[in-house]
Amino acid sequence: MKLKNSLALVAGLALSLSCVISQAAEVLKVSAIPDEAPTELLRKFEPLGAYLEQQLGMPVEFVPVTDYAAVVEALAAERVDLAWLGGFTFVQAHLKNAEVLPLVQRAEDEQFTSKIISADPTVQSLQDLKGKTFAFGSVSSTSGSLMPRYFMLQDGIEPEAFFSRIAYSGAHDATAAWVQAGKADGGVLNASVWDKLVAAGKIDSDKVRVIATTPPYFDYNWTVRGGLDPALRDKLKAAFLALDPADPAHKAILDLQGASRFIETKADNYQGIEEAARAAGLLK
């Protein structure tokens, strides 16, 4: 009897130890739409990842992907826990898995805009780009394709008929580089990346100019997978909301994220994005 009890105790301890090891090895897997160069995405994420590790008390791993669709699939299939999405990629993920939820967004994402740019000195407005070449970002980009296209259609401009040729650069910084190098007469990218490229001197603003700005719309957010533990989800939200621009260490993280601060968001905020995508024939 004593032996049986001892074996049961050993088995129980082994099971407990197994659970502890399992919990210690748990990793929060984070990904992001590849709207900028991979090295830039990682540079922006590393301080945030370290902060989340400290706040959550668990390892955080960044999972890079090759295209927008891969993030949507990974989140909907619950292969990643948290992802940085644009408004359209959130809508796509939410339609695939209704339990996918937007957690927080930057304050700037309540009134986000896209910038239409050109380096052609004869181009002063969008109408001046008629019959010329034009670059969007990724087909799945909210600010680099969907919303600019939607607003063009509202103004009676059918891009495929209006421009002589359309190309997709795949990322906002690539679009700006194409326009500066003359590979496209005009292009569109999100306002945040445009401001960052100009501030960093990567774009010559004397040569490349903003010729139009879209109306505002909701855009980027941090989204969690449906099956994520609610307690962990709440800790994640609290960690983002606790980032304080008055704290120098926090401000460094916020600056890299292009955020003045983070605020709560909800799925209903992106209903307009879904309507725009359906109007553009990107959702069935």
C-alpha positions as CSV (number, residue, x, y, z in Angstrom):
1,M,0.0,0.0,0.0
2,K,2.8,2.3,0.9
3,L,4.5,1.5,-2.4
4,K,1.4,2.2,-4.3
5,N,0.9,5.5,-2.6
6,S,4.6,6.4,-3.2
7,L,4.2,5.5,-6.9
8,A,1.1,7.7,-7.1
9,L,2.9,10.5,-5.4
10,V,5.8,10.2,-7.8
11,A,3.4,10.1,-10.8
12,G,1.6,13.2,-9.4
13,L,4.9,15.1,-9.0
14,A,6.0,14.1,-12.5
15,L,2.7,15.3,-13.9
16,S,3.0,18.6,-12.0
17,L,6.6,19.0,-13.2
18,S,5.4,18.3,-16.7
19,C,2.8,21.0,-16.5
20,V,5.3,23.5,-15.1
21,I,7.7,22.8,-18.0
22,S,4.9,23.0,-20.5
23,Q,3.9,26.4,-19.1
24,A,7.5,27.7,-19.0
25,A,7.9,26.7,-22.7
26,E,4.8,28.5,-23.8
27,V,5.5,31.2,-26.3
28,L,3.4,34.1,-27.5
29,K,3.7,34.0,-31.3
30,V,3.4,37.4,-33.0
31,S,3.3,38.2,-36.7
32,A,2.6,41.3,-38.9
33,I,1.6,42.1,-42.4
34,P,4.8,42.6,-44.5
35,D,3.9,46.2,-45.4
36,E,7.6,47.3,-45.0
37,A,10.9,45.6,-45.5
38,P,11.5,42.5,-43.2
39,T,14.4,44.1,-41.5
40,E,12.3,47.2,-40.7
41,L,9.5,45.1,-39.3
42,L,11.9,43.3,-37.0
43,R,13.6,46.6,-35.9
44,K,10.2,48.1,-35.0
45,F,9.0,44.9,-33.1
46,E,12.1,44.1,-31.0
47,P,11.6,46.7,-28.2
48,L,7.9,46.0,-28.2
49,G,8.5,42.3,-27.9
50,A,10.9,42.8,-25.0
51,Y,8.3,45.0,-23.3
52,L,5.5,42.4,-23.8
53,E,7.8,39.6,-22.4
54,Q,8.3,41.7,-19.3
55,Q,4.6,42.5,-18.9
56,L,3.3,39.0,-19.6
57,G,6.1,37.0,-18.0
58,M,6.5,34.7,-21.0
59,P,8.6,34.4,-24.1
60,V,7.5,36.4,-27.2
61,E,8.5,35.2,-30.7
62,F,8.2,37.2,-33.9
63,V,7.0,35.0,-36.8
64,P,7.8,36.7,-40.2
65,V,5.7,35.9,-43.2
66,T,6.1,36.5,-47.0
67,D,2.8,38.0,-47.8
68,Y,-0.4,39.5,-46.4
69,A,-2.5,36.3,-47.1
70,A,-0.1,34.2,-44.9
71,V,-0.8,36.4,-41.8
72,V,-4.6,36.1,-42.4
73,E,-4.4,32.3,-42.7
74,A,-2.0,31.9,-39.7
75,L,-4.3,34.0,-37.4
76,A,-7.6,32.4,-38.6
77,A,-6.0,29.0,-38.2
78,E,-4.7,30.0,-34.7
79,R,-1.1,29.3,-35.6
80,V,-0.1,32.8,-34.3
81,D,-1.5,34.5,-31.2
82,L,-1.3,38.1,-32.0
83,A,-0.9,40.0,-35.3
84,W,-0.4,43.5,-36.6
85,L,-3.0,43.9,-39.3
86,G,-4.4,46.5,-41.6
87,G,-8.2,47.1,-41.6
88,F,-8.7,44.9,-44.7
89,T,-6.6,42.0,-43.5
90,F,-8.5,42.2,-40.2
91,V,-11.8,41.9,-42.1
92,Q,-10.4,39.0,-44.1
93,A,-9.3,37.2,-40.9
94,H,-12.5,37.9,-39.1
95,L,-14.6,36.6,-41.9
96,K,-12.6,33.4,-41.9
97,N,-12.8,33.0,-38.1
98,A,-15.5,35.2,-36.3
99,E,-13.6,34.7,-33.0
100,V,-10.6,36.7,-34.3
101,L,-10.8,40.0,-32.4
102,P,-9.1,43.4,-32.8
103,L,-7.5,44.3,-29.4
104,V,-6.0,47.8,-29.7
105,Q,-5.2,50.4,-32.3
106,R,-3.0,53.4,-32.4
107,A,-4.9,56.7,-31.7
108,E,-3.8,57.7,-35.2
109,D,-5.7,54.7,-36.7
110,E,-9.1,56.3,-36.0
111,Q,-8.4,58.9,-38.6
112,F,-5.9,57.3,-41.0
113,T,-5.1,58.5,-44.5
114,S,-3.1,57.6,-47.6
115,K,-0.8,59.9,-49.6
116,I,-0.8,60.0,-53.4
117,I,2.7,61.0,-54.5
118,S,4.5,61.9,-57.7
119,A,8.0,63.0,-58.8
120,D,6.7,64.3,-62.2
121,P,7.0,68.1,-62.2
122,T,4.0,68.3,-64.5
123,V,1.7,66.4,-62.1
124,Q,0.0,68.7,-59.6
125,S,-3.2,66.6,-58.9
126,L,-4.6,63.1,-59.3
127,Q,-6.3,64.2,-62.5
128,D,-2.8,65.0,-64.0
129,L,-1.9,61.3,-63.6
130,K,-4.5,60.3,-66.3
131,G,-2.8,58.1,-68.9
132,K,0.3,57.7,-66.7
133,T,1.7,54.8,-64.7
134,F,0.7,54.2,-61.1
135,A,1.8,52.0,-58.2
136,F,-0.3,50.6,-55.4
137,G,1.3,48.6,-52.5
138,S,0.0,45.1,-51.9
139,V,-3.4,44.1,-53.3
140,S,-4.4,43.3,-49.7
141,S,-3.2,46.6,-48.2
142,T,-5.9,48.8,-46.7
143,S,-3.9,52.0,-47.1
144,G,-1.8,51.1,-50.0
145,S,-4.6,49.8,-52.3
146,L,-8.1,49.1,-51.0
147,M,-9.1,52.5,-49.6
148,P,-7.3,54.7,-52.2
149,R,-9.0,52.6,-54.9
150,Y,-12.4,52.9,-53.1
151,F,-12.1,56.7,-53.0
152,M,-11.0,56.9,-56.6
153,L,-14.0,54.9,-57.6
154,Q,-16.2,57.2,-55.6
155,D,-14.7,60.1,-57.6
156,G,-15.5,58.3,-60.9
157,I,-11.9,57.1,-61.5
158,E,-11.6,53.5,-62.6
159,P,-7.9,52.9,-62.0
160,E,-7.5,50.2,-64.8
161,A,-9.0,52.6,-67.3
162,F,-7.6,55.9,-65.9
163,F,-3.9,54.9,-65.7
164,S,-1.9,53.6,-68.6
165,R,-0.4,50.8,-66.4
166,I,-0.9,49.7,-62.8
167,A,1.7,47.9,-60.7
168,Y,1.8,46.5,-57.2
169,S,5.1,47.2,-55.3
170,G,4.1,44.9,-52.4
171,A,5.0,47.5,-49.6
172,H,4.7,51.2,-48.8
173,D,8.4,51.9,-48.8
174,A,8.8,50.1,-52.1
175,T,6.1,52.3,-53.6
176,A,7.9,55.5,-52.5
177,A,11.2,54.1,-53.9
178,W,9.6,53.3,-57.2
179,V,8.1,56.8,-57.6
180,Q,11.4,58.5,-56.6
181,A,13.3,56.3,-59.1
182,G,10.8,57.0,-61.9
183,K,9.6,53.4,-62.2
184,A,6.0,54.8,-61.7
185,D,4.7,58.3,-62.4
186,G,2.5,58.2,-59.3
187,G,1.8,56.0,-56.4
188,V,0.0,55.7,-53.1
189,L,1.2,54.7,-49.6
190,N,0.1,55.2,-46.0
191,A,0.6,58.5,-44.4
192,S,2.6,57.1,-41.5
193,V,5.3,55.5,-43.7
194,W,5.4,58.5,-45.9
195,D,6.2,60.8,-42.9
196,K,8.8,58.3,-41.6
197,L,10.6,58.1,-44.9
198,V,10.7,61.8,-45.3
199,A,12.0,62.3,-41.7
200,A,14.7,59.7,-42.2
201,G,15.8,61.3,-45.5
202,K,15.1,58.2,-47.5
203,I,12.8,60.2,-49.8
204,D,13.8,63.5,-51.3
205,S,10.7,65.6,-50.6
206,D,11.9,68.3,-52.9
207,K,11.6,65.8,-55.8
208,V,8.8,63.5,-54.6
209,R,5.6,65.4,-53.6
210,V,2.3,64.6,-52.1
211,I,-0.4,65.6,-54.6
212,A,-3.5,64.3,-52.8
213,T,-4.6,62.9,-49.5
214,T,-7.5,60.5,-49.1
215,P,-10.4,61.1,-46.7
216,P,-9.8,59.4,-43.3
217,Y,-10.7,55.8,-42.4
218,F,-10.0,53.2,-39.6
219,D,-6.9,51.2,-40.3
220,Y,-4.3,49.2,-38.4
221,N,-4.8,47.2,-35.3
222,W,-3.3,44.5,-33.1
223,T,-5.6,41.5,-33.4
224,V,-5.7,38.3,-31.3
225,R,-6.7,34.8,-32.4
226,G,-10.0,33.5,-31.3
227,G,-8.8,30.7,-29.0
228,L,-6.4,32.8,-27.0
229,D,-6.9,32.5,-23.2
230,P,-9.1,35.5,-22.1
231,A,-6.8,36.2,-19.1
232,L,-3.8,36.5,-21.4
233,R,-5.8,38.6,-23.9
234,D,-6.7,41.0,-21.1
235,K,-3.1,41.2,-20.0
236,L,-2.0,41.9,-23.6
237,K,-4.6,44.7,-23.9
238,A,-3.5,46.2,-20.5
239,A,0.1,46.1,-21.6
240,F,-0.6,48.1,-24.8
241,L,-2.8,50.6,-23.0
242,A,-0.2,51.1,-20.3
243,L,2.4,52.4,-22.8
244,D,2.8,56.0,-21.6
245,P,4.5,58.6,-23.9
246,A,5.6,60.4,-20.7
247,D,7.9,57.5,-19.9
248,P,11.1,57.7,-22.1
249,A,11.4,53.9,-22.5
250,H,7.7,53.7,-23.5
251,K,8.0,56.6,-25.8
252,A,10.8,54.9,-27.7
253,I,8.5,51.9,-28.3
254,L,5.6,54.1,-29.3
255,D,7.7,56.1,-31.7
256,L,8.8,52.9,-33.5
257,Q,5.2,51.9,-33.8
258,G,4.3,55.3,-35.2
259,A,1.9,55.8,-32.2
260,S,1.2,58.6,-29.8
261,R,-0.6,56.0,-27.7
262,F,-2.7,52.9,-28.0
263,I,-6.5,52.8,-27.5
264,E,-9.1,50.1,-27.4
265,T,-10.9,49.1,-30.7
266,K,-13.7,46.8,-31.8
267,A,-14.7,44.8,-34.9
268,D,-17.6,47.3,-35.7
269,N,-15.0,50.0,-36.4
270,Y,-14.0,48.1,-39.5
271,Q,-17.5,47.7,-41.0
272,G,-16.7,50.5,-43.4
273,I,-13.6,48.7,-44.6
274,E,-15.6,45.6,-45.3
275,E,-18.2,47.6,-47.3
276,A,-15.4,49.3,-49.3
277,A,-13.8,45.8,-50.0
278,R,-17.2,44.5,-51.2
279,A,-17.7,47.6,-53.4
280,A,-14.3,47.0,-54.9
281,G,-15.1,43.4,-55.7
282,L,-12.4,42.1,-53.3
283,L,-14.9,40.2,-51.1
284,K,-17.6,37.9,-52.3
